[in-house]
Amino acid sequence: MRKVTEALQLNQKPAILSTLTAGHNQQYDFPGTPIQFGSVLPRTSDQKAHLTPTVLGKSPFRYQPVKKEAYPLALISPSNNKMISSILGEFNYPELRLTIHPDDAAARNIQDGETVRVFNELGEVICRAQVSTRIRAGVVAMPKGAWRKSSRNGFTSTALCPADINEVGGGACFNDARVEVIKVTSNE
């Protein structure tokens, strides 16, 4: 209990445990208007802001590119003005499309509107290609929140996302999905 009480100190003012456990906010009477680093200080042992705390790992701000030779394209799944998620969408895609840069499409002999297989070691999504210069080479995009019925095989971008955990704060690595794209021929 002593450690809990010590942890519940805010600017040398004790927290009222019963208030917090009841799910209520505890108010503090600061002299005048609360001023960051004036009357309100960080809850660190030295009351200073630590921009690189050790809990974030050895190199928290160093870019670490994901390299998988078999899967050269980075898959992104952004939200847009119509879809935030499959639950909060006011709209569903009648047909799922993968946006691919013209250079990447040409290297794979893919034309706009053709059926493609987007895959990695985790799964695959069958959908139509949308060739566009609105995405950079080396990156492909599949909209976030698409319903499974919008793809040709009942899977969406989540089937391709890794379950890896980043060393910085244990965050998810959903945007580190690497994929390959091939044209689906009528024989497949």
C-alpha positions as CSV (number, residue, x, y, z in Angstrom):
1,M,0.0,0.0,0.0
2,R,2.9,2.3,0.7
3,K,4.2,2.0,-2.8
4,V,0.7,2.7,-4.2
5,T,0.5,5.8,-2.1
6,E,4.0,6.9,-3.1
7,A,3.1,6.4,-6.8
8,L,-0.1,8.4,-6.4
9,Q,1.7,11.7,-5.6
10,L,1.2,14.6,-8.0
11,N,3.4,17.6,-7.5
12,Q,4.0,16.7,-3.8
13,K,0.2,16.5,-3.2
14,P,-1.2,13.2,-2.2
15,A,-3.8,11.4,-4.2
16,I,-7.0,10.3,-2.6
17,L,-7.1,6.6,-3.4
18,S,-10.8,6.2,-2.8
19,T,-11.6,9.0,-5.3
20,L,-9.4,7.4,-8.0
21,T,-10.6,3.8,-7.4
22,A,-14.2,5.0,-7.6
23,G,-13.4,6.2,-11.1
24,H,-13.5,9.9,-10.4
25,N,-10.9,12.6,-11.2
26,Q,-9.1,14.2,-8.4
27,Q,-8.9,18.0,-8.6
28,Y,-6.0,20.0,-7.2
29,D,-6.0,23.5,-6.1
30,F,-3.1,25.1,-7.8
31,P,-2.2,28.6,-6.8
32,G,-3.5,30.7,-9.7
33,T,-3.5,29.2,-13.2
34,P,-1.6,25.9,-13.6
35,I,1.6,26.6,-15.5
36,Q,3.6,23.8,-17.0
37,F,7.1,23.6,-15.3
38,G,5.9,26.4,-13.0
39,S,3.2,25.1,-10.7
40,V,2.9,21.8,-12.5
41,L,6.0,19.7,-12.8
42,P,6.7,16.3,-14.6
43,R,6.2,13.3,-12.3
44,T,9.8,12.1,-12.7
45,S,12.2,11.7,-9.8
46,D,14.0,15.0,-10.7
47,Q,10.9,16.8,-11.9
48,K,12.4,17.3,-15.4
49,A,11.1,16.2,-18.7
50,H,13.0,13.1,-20.0
51,L,13.0,13.1,-23.8
52,T,14.7,9.7,-24.1
53,P,13.7,7.6,-21.1
54,T,15.4,4.2,-20.8
55,V,12.0,2.5,-21.0
56,L,11.9,3.4,-24.7
57,G,14.8,1.1,-25.5
58,K,18.4,1.6,-26.8
59,S,17.7,3.8,-29.8
60,P,14.1,5.0,-29.7
61,F,14.3,7.6,-32.5
62,R,16.5,5.7,-35.0
63,Y,14.7,4.6,-38.2
64,Q,14.9,0.9,-38.6
65,P,13.8,-0.1,-42.1
66,V,12.1,-3.5,-42.5
67,K,13.8,-5.5,-45.2
68,K,12.3,-8.7,-46.5
69,E,13.7,-9.6,-49.9
70,A,10.7,-11.8,-50.9
71,Y,8.3,-8.9,-50.1
72,P,9.7,-5.7,-51.6
73,L,6.6,-3.5,-51.3
74,A,5.5,-1.6,-48.1
75,L,1.7,-2.0,-47.5
76,I,-0.1,0.9,-45.9
77,S,-3.8,0.9,-44.9
78,P,-4.8,4.5,-44.3
79,S,-8.2,5.7,-43.2
80,N,-10.0,8.1,-45.5
81,N,-13.0,10.5,-45.4
82,K,-15.5,7.5,-45.8
83,M,-13.9,4.8,-43.7
84,I,-12.3,4.9,-40.3
85,S,-12.8,1.3,-39.5
86,S,-15.2,-1.5,-40.5
87,I,-17.4,-0.6,-37.5
88,L,-17.4,3.2,-37.9
89,G,-17.8,3.3,-41.7
90,E,-20.7,5.0,-43.3
91,F,-19.7,3.5,-46.6
92,N,-18.3,0.2,-47.7
93,Y,-16.3,-0.5,-50.8
94,P,-18.3,-2.5,-53.4
95,E,-15.0,-3.9,-54.5
96,L,-11.6,-3.7,-52.7
97,R,-8.8,-2.1,-54.7
98,L,-5.0,-2.0,-54.2
99,T,-3.4,1.3,-55.2
100,I,0.0,0.6,-56.9
101,H,2.5,3.0,-58.6
102,P,2.8,2.7,-62.4
103,D,6.5,1.7,-62.1
104,D,5.7,-1.1,-59.7
105,A,2.7,-2.2,-61.8
106,A,4.8,-2.2,-65.0
107,A,7.5,-4.3,-63.4
108,R,4.8,-6.9,-62.6
109,N,3.0,-6.6,-65.9
110,I,-0.2,-5.3,-64.1
111,Q,-2.7,-3.1,-65.8
112,D,-5.3,-0.8,-64.1
113,G,-8.4,-2.9,-63.2
114,E,-6.7,-6.3,-63.4
115,T,-7.1,-8.8,-60.5
116,V,-4.1,-9.1,-58.3
117,R,-2.9,-11.2,-55.4
118,V,-1.3,-9.3,-52.6
119,F,0.5,-11.6,-50.3
120,N,3.2,-12.3,-47.7
121,E,4.1,-15.1,-45.3
122,L,0.9,-14.4,-43.3
123,G,-1.8,-14.4,-45.9
124,E,-3.2,-13.1,-49.2
125,V,-5.8,-10.7,-50.5
126,I,-7.3,-11.0,-53.9
127,C,-8.6,-7.7,-55.3
128,R,-8.4,-5.3,-58.3
129,A,-5.4,-3.1,-59.0
130,Q,-5.7,0.7,-59.2
131,V,-2.6,2.1,-60.9
132,S,-2.0,5.6,-59.8
133,T,0.8,8.2,-59.4
134,R,-0.8,9.3,-56.2
135,I,1.2,6.7,-54.3
136,R,5.0,6.5,-54.4
137,A,7.0,3.7,-55.9
138,G,7.7,0.9,-53.5
139,V,4.5,1.4,-51.6
140,V,1.0,0.0,-52.1
141,A,-2.2,1.0,-50.4
142,M,-5.3,-0.9,-49.4
143,P,-8.0,1.1,-47.6
144,K,-8.5,0.6,-43.9
145,G,-11.8,-0.6,-42.7
146,A,-12.9,-2.5,-45.8
147,W,-15.4,-5.3,-45.1
148,R,-14.3,-8.8,-46.0
149,K,-17.0,-9.2,-48.6
150,S,-15.4,-6.4,-50.7
151,S,-12.4,-8.6,-51.6
152,R,-12.4,-11.6,-53.9
153,N,-11.2,-14.1,-51.3
154,G,-12.8,-12.7,-48.1
155,F,-9.7,-11.1,-46.6
156,T,-8.5,-7.5,-46.2
157,S,-5.2,-5.8,-45.2
158,T,-5.4,-7.1,-41.7
159,A,-4.6,-10.6,-43.0
160,L,-1.2,-9.2,-44.1
161,C,-0.2,-7.2,-40.9
162,P,2.5,-8.6,-38.7
163,A,2.0,-9.2,-35.0
164,D,5.5,-7.8,-34.2
165,I,6.1,-5.6,-31.2
166,N,8.4,-2.6,-31.6
167,E,11.2,-2.0,-29.0
168,V,10.0,1.6,-28.5
169,G,7.3,1.4,-25.9
170,G,6.1,-2.0,-27.1
171,G,4.0,-0.5,-29.9
172,A,2.4,-2.5,-32.7
173,C,4.1,-2.7,-36.1
174,F,1.0,-2.8,-38.3
175,N,2.6,-0.3,-40.8
176,D,5.6,-2.5,-41.2
177,A,3.7,-5.0,-43.4
178,R,5.8,-6.0,-46.4
179,V,4.1,-7.6,-49.4
180,E,4.5,-8.8,-53.0
181,V,1.9,-8.3,-55.7
182,I,1.3,-10.5,-58.7
183,K,-1.3,-10.5,-61.5
184,V,-3.9,-13.3,-61.2
185,T,-4.3,-15.1,-64.5
186,S,-7.5,-16.8,-65.5
187,N,-5.8,-20.2,-64.8
188,E,-5.3,-19.4,-61.1
